[in-house]
Amino acid sequence: MKKRNIVIHFLVLLMLIATYAACTSTRGEYVDDSVITNKVKALLAEDDFLKSFQISVETYQGTVQLSGFVNSQQAVDKAGQIARSVKGVTSVKNNLIVK
């Protein structure tokens, strides 16, 4: 009986550790994505050429998605270049549309 209780406690402890580890990695990814999004937004707002456009930025697992309307292909290219320059960005989906 005593041996059985030890095994049960051990298994419960293992499940708690696994659950904590899973939650920690998810929380870390969320923080990294929000940091990337904020850095990209800040750099776009600082750029004299792009600050007049409303460019939406979303990040999921290091992939940055840019969306909105700009007035030239040069603006599309520059926004993509700025997004790629941020540390942690793995790829950029540049969905900006030239109007």
NUTI-274388 format. One line per 10 residues: for each residue x, y, z of N, C-alpha, C, O. Coordinates in Angstrom, 2 decimals, decimal comma. Last residue first. Example, Ala and Ser with C-alpha at 12.3 -4.5 7.8 and 13.67 -1.06 7.14 Angstrom:
12,85:-2,25:7,08:13,67:-1,06:7,14:12,90:0,03:7,87:13,41:1,14:8,04 ~ 13,19:-5,69:7,80:12,30:-4,50:7,80:13,20:-3,30:7,80:14,24:-3,32:8,46
//
This chain:
-2,16:51,35:-53,44:-3,43:51,91:-53,92:-3,21:52,96:-54,96:-4,17:53,54:-55,47 ~ -0,68:48,33:-52,80:-0,43:49,65:-53,38:-1,74:50,18:-53,92:-2,38:49,53:-54,75 ~ -0,84:46,56:-49,79:-1,43:46,78:-51,11:-1,14:48,20:-51,55:-1,33:49,15:-50,79 ~ 0,91:44,13:-47,89:0,59:45,54:-48,14:0,12:45,69:-49,59:0,62:45,02:-50,49 ~ 1,64:41,67:-46,94:0,35:41,78:-47,62:-0,07:43,23:-47,82:-1,26:43,53:-47,92 ~ 4,27:39,90:-46,42:4,03:41,30:-46,76:2,77:41,40:-47,60:2,80:41,22:-48,82 ~ 5,31:38,03:-44,05:4,25:37,96:-45,03:3,84:39,39:-45,32:3,13:40,01:-44,53 ~ 8,52:37,07:-43,15:7,60:38,21:-43,28:6,60:37,91:-44,37:6,98:37,56:-45,50 ~ 10,20:35,08:-40,64:9,74:35,34:-42,00:8,76:36,51:-41,97:8,23:36,88:-40,92 ~ 11,37:35,38:-38,14:11,78:34,24:-38,96:11,34:34,40:-40,42:12,01:33,91:-41,33
12,57:37,71:-35,93:11,67:37,53:-37,07:12,20:36,39:-37,93:13,34:36,43:-38,39 ~ 14,57:38,08:-34,11:13,52:37,13:-33,77:12,53:36,88:-34,88:11,74:35,95:-34,81 ~ 15,21:41,49:-34,67:15,71:40,22:-34,13:14,53:39,34:-33,71:13,60:39,80:-33,04 ~ 14,27:43,10:-37,64:14,03:42,93:-36,20:14,48:41,54:-35,76:14,16:40,54:-36,41 ~ 14,44:43,17:-40,38:15,62:43,60:-39,62:15,48:43,37:-38,11:16,47:43,45:-37,39 ~ 11,99:42,59:-41,49:13,01:41,53:-41,49:14,21:41,89:-40,62:14,93:41,00:-40,18 ~ 10,77:45,12:-41,26:10,27:43,99:-40,47:11,32:42,88:-40,38:11,51:42,29:-39,31 ~ 12,25:46,58:-43,15:12,28:46,97:-41,74:11,83:45,80:-40,86:12,44:45,53:-39,83 ~ 11,50:45,23:-45,50:12,91:45,28:-45,10:13,05:45,62:-43,61:13,86:45,03:-42,91 ~ 8,79:45,80:-45,59:9,24:44,42:-45,47:10,67:44,34:-44,99:11,02:43,49:-44,18
8,92:48,57:-45,94:8,26:48,02:-44,76:8,69:46,58:-44,52:8,94:46,17:-43,39 ~ 10,19:48,69:-48,48:10,84:49,26:-47,29:10,23:48,71:-46,00:10,97:48,40:-45,07 ~ 8,28:47,51:-50,17:9,61:46,92:-50,02:10,30:47,40:-48,75:10,91:46,62:-48,03 ~ 6,15:49,32:-49,92:5,96:47,90:-49,62:7,31:47,25:-49,31:7,45:46,54:-48,32 ~ 7,35:51,66:-50,85:6,89:51,61:-49,47:6,68:50,16:-49,03:6,99:49,81:-47,89 ~ 7,76:50,94:-53,52:8,91:51,28:-52,69:8,54:51,21:-51,20:9,33:50,76:-50,38 ~ 5,26:50,81:-54,53:5,95:49,54:-54,31:7,18:49,77:-53,43:7,59:48,87:-52,69 ~ 3,06:53,19:-52,90:4,07:52,80:-53,88:4,67:51,45:-53,52:4,62:51,00:-52,38 ~ 1,21:53,84:-50,92:1,04:54,45:-52,24:2,12:54,07:-53,26:2,09:54,59:-54,38 ~ -0,55:51,32:-48,99:0,53:52,29:-49,18:0,42:52,82:-50,60:-0,38:52,32:-51,39
-2,61:49,69:-46,64:-2,49:50,31:-47,95:-1,35:51,33:-47,94:-1,21:52,11:-46,99 ~ -2,25:46,48:-44,98:-2,67:47,87:-45,07:-2,47:48,37:-46,49:-2,20:47,60:-47,41 ~ -0,04:44,34:-43,14:-1,22:44,57:-43,98:-1,59:46,04:-43,93:-1,29:46,75:-42,97 ~ 2,38:41,91:-42,41:2,11:43,33:-42,62:0,88:43,45:-43,51:0,76:42,75:-44,51 ~ 3,27:39,52:-40,14:2,36:39,80:-41,24:2,10:41,30:-41,28:1,65:41,88:-40,29 ~ 6,02:37,61:-39,17:5,38:38,92:-39,12:4,50:39,09:-40,35:4,94:38,82:-41,48 ~ 6,71:34,85:-37,29:6,31:35,27:-38,63:5,51:36,56:-38,52:4,48:36,61:-37,86 ~ 7,09:34,14:-34,64:8,20:34,76:-35,36:7,88:35,21:-36,78:8,69:35,88:-37,41 ~ 4,54:33,20:-33,88:5,70:32,32:-33,86:6,82:32,86:-34,75:7,43:32,11:-35,52 ~ 3,09:35,86:-35,33:2,76:34,55:-34,78:3,96:33,64:-34,97:4,36:33,35:-36,10
2,15:39,24:-35,38:3,23:38,27:-35,33:2,73:36,97:-34,71:2,03:36,99:-33,69 ~ 1,10:42,04:-37,29:0,74:40,91:-36,43:1,87:39,91:-36,51:2,49:39,73:-37,56 ~ 0,47:45,34:-38,04:1,52:44,36:-37,83:1,00:43,29:-36,88:0,52:43,60:-35,79 ~ -0,74:47,64:-40,44:-1,02:46,73:-39,33:0,08:45,68:-39,27:0,56:45,19:-40,29 ~ -0,14:50,91:-41,22:0,30:49,54:-41,50:0,04:48,70:-40,27:0,53:48,99:-39,18 ~ -1,01:53,72:-42,49:-1,51:52,86:-41,43:-1,20:51,42:-41,82:-1,90:50,80:-42,62 ~ 1,55:56,14:-43,24:0,67:55,05:-43,63:0,19:54,28:-42,41:0,91:54,19:-41,41 ~ 3,42:57,91:-42,31:2,11:58,46:-42,66:1,09:57,39:-43,06:-0,10:57,68:-43,20 ~ 5,81:56,54:-41,94:5,00:56,88:-40,76:3,62:57,44:-41,10:2,74:57,43:-40,24 ~ 7,48:56,00:-44,10:6,37:55,10:-43,83:5,42:55,55:-42,73:4,33:54,99:-42,59
9,47:57,97:-44,24:8,76:57,60:-45,45:7,48:56,81:-45,16:6,50:56,94:-45,89 ~ 10,53:58,11:-41,65:9,87:59,29:-42,23:9,02:58,94:-43,45:7,98:59,55:-43,68 ~ 10,18:55,73:-39,17:10,63:55,94:-40,54:9,83:57,08:-41,18:8,60:57,02:-41,25 ~ 8,88:55,33:-36,79:10,05:56,22:-36,81:10,49:56,57:-38,21:11,13:57,60:-38,42 ~ 6,94:53,45:-37,40:6,50:54,79:-36,98:7,65:55,79:-37,02:7,42:56,98:-37,24 ~ 8,53:51,22:-37,88:7,71:51,77:-38,97:7,27:53,19:-38,66:7,23:54,05:-39,54 ~ 9,60:50,83:-35,32:10,49:51,16:-36,43:9,72:51,74:-37,62:10,21:52,65:-38,28 ~ 7,24:50,20:-33,91:8,04:51,37:-33,53:8,96:51,79:-34,67:9,09:52,98:-34,96 ~ 6,43:47,83:-35,17:5,56:49,01:-35,19:6,35:50,28:-34,88:6,16:51,31:-35,52 ~ 8,61:46,18:-34,48:8,33:46,47:-35,89:7,46:47,73:-36,00:7,74:48,60:-36,83
8,33:46,14:-31,68:9,56:46,66:-32,29:9,32:47,05:-33,75:9,76:48,10:-34,20 ~ 5,79:44,94:-31,37:6,02:46,30:-30,89:7,27:46,92:-31,51:7,27:48,11:-31,83 ~ 6,29:42,38:-32,48:5,26:43,26:-33,05:5,51:44,71:-32,64:5,46:45,61:-33,48 ~ 8,27:41,42:-30,69:8,58:41,60:-32,11:7,58:42,57:-32,75:7,98:43,48:-33,47 ~ 6,72:41,29:-28,37:7,90:42,16:-28,41:8,28:42,44:-29,86:8,58:43,58:-30,22 ~ 4,84:39,39:-29,08:4,38:40,75:-28,80:5,55:41,73:-28,81:5,39:42,88:-29,22 ~ 6,52:37,14:-29,43:5,74:37,67:-30,55:5,28:39,09:-30,29:5,33:39,92:-31,20 ~ 7,52:36,80:-26,80:8,43:37,08:-27,91:7,68:37,68:-29,09:8,16:38,65:-29,69 ~ 5,13:36,22:-25,43:5,90:37,42:-25,08:6,83:37,78:-26,23:6,93:38,96:-26,59 ~ 4,43:33,81:-26,66:3,53:34,96:-26,72:4,28:36,24:-26,44:4,09:37,25:-27,12
6,57:32,15:-25,99:6,32:32,47:-27,39:5,44:33,70:-27,51:5,67:34,55:-28,37 ~ 6,20:32,01:-23,20:7,41:32,61:-23,75:7,23:33,00:-25,20:7,69:34,07:-25,62 ~ 3,79:30,60:-22,95:3,85:31,97:-22,46:5,06:32,69:-23,06:4,96:33,86:-23,41 ~ 4,65:28,14:-23,96:3,60:28,89:-24,64:3,65:30,36:-24,23:3,55:31,25:-25,08 ~ 6,53:27,36:-22,03:6,96:27,58:-23,41:5,93:28,38:-24,19:6,29:29,21:-25,01 ~ 4,89:27,17:-19,73:6,00:28,11:-19,78:6,43:28,39:-21,20:6,67:29,54:-21,56 ~ 3,16:25,08:-20,28:2,63:26,44:-20,14:3,73:27,48:-20,25:3,51:28,56:-20,80 ~ 4,93:22,91:-20,28:4,15:23,22:-21,48:3,63:24,65:-21,43:3,66:25,35:-22,44 ~ 5,87:22,95:-17,63:6,81:23,13:-18,74:6,07:23,52:-20,02:6,54:24,38:-20,76 ~ 3,49:22,38:-16,23:4,19:23,66:-16,02:5,13:23,96:-17,19:5,17:25,08:-17,68
3,01:19,77:-17,14:2,04:20,84:-17,39:2,69:22,20:-17,25:2,46:23,09:-18,08 ~ 5,25:18,43:-16,12:5,01:18,48:-17,57:4,04:19,59:-17,93:4,24:20,29:-18,93 ~ 4,82:18,76:-13,36:6,02:19,31:-13,99:5,83:19,44:-15,50:6,20:20,46:-16,08 ~ 2,42:17,34:-13,07:2,48:18,76:-12,75:3,68:19,43:-13,39:3,58:20,54:-13,91 ~ 3,25:14,76:-13,78:2,23:15,44:-14,59:2,24:16,94:-14,33:2,10:17,73:-15,26 ~ 5,07:14,24:-11,67:5,53:14,27:-13,06:4,54:15,00:-13,97:4,96:15,78:-14,83 ~ 3,30:14,23:-9,51:4,36:15,23:-9,58:4,89:15,36:-11,00:5,14:16,47:-11,48 ~ 1,81:11,96:-10,16:1,14:13,26:-10,07:2,17:14,38:-10,18:1,94:15,37:-10,88 ~ 3,82:10,01:-9,96:3,16:10,26:-11,25:2,44:11,61:-11,27:2,46:12,31:-12,28 ~ 4,43:10,19:-7,20:5,45:10,43:-8,20:4,84:10,76:-9,57:5,28:11,68:-10,25
2,02:9,41:-6,06:2,54:10,76:-5,82:3,59:11,14:-6,86:3,63:12,28:-7,34 ~ 1,95:6,73:-7,00:0,89:7,68:-7,38:1,38:9,11:-7,18:1,16:9,95:-8,05 ~ 4,22:5,68:-5,71:4,14:5,68:-7,17:3,09:6,69:-7,64:3,34:7,42:-8,60 ~ 3,43:5,97:-3,03:4,65:6,64:-3,52:4,61:6,75:-5,04:4,93:7,80:-5,59 ~ 1,20:4,31:-2,95:1,04:5,75:-2,71:2,24:6,54:-3,22:2,09:7,63:-3,76 ~ 2,48:1,80:-3,35:1,49:2,29:-4,32:1,29:3,79:-4,17:1,22:4,50:-5,18 ~ 3,95:1,53:-1,02:4,65:1,61:-2,29:3,72:2,20:-3,37:4,16:3,00:-4,20 ~ 1,91:1,27:0,82:2,80:2,42:0,92:3,53:2,64:-0,40:3,70:3,78:-0,85 ~ 0,82:-1,20:0,00:0,00:0,00:0,00:0,87:1,26:0,00:0,59:2,21:-0,73
//
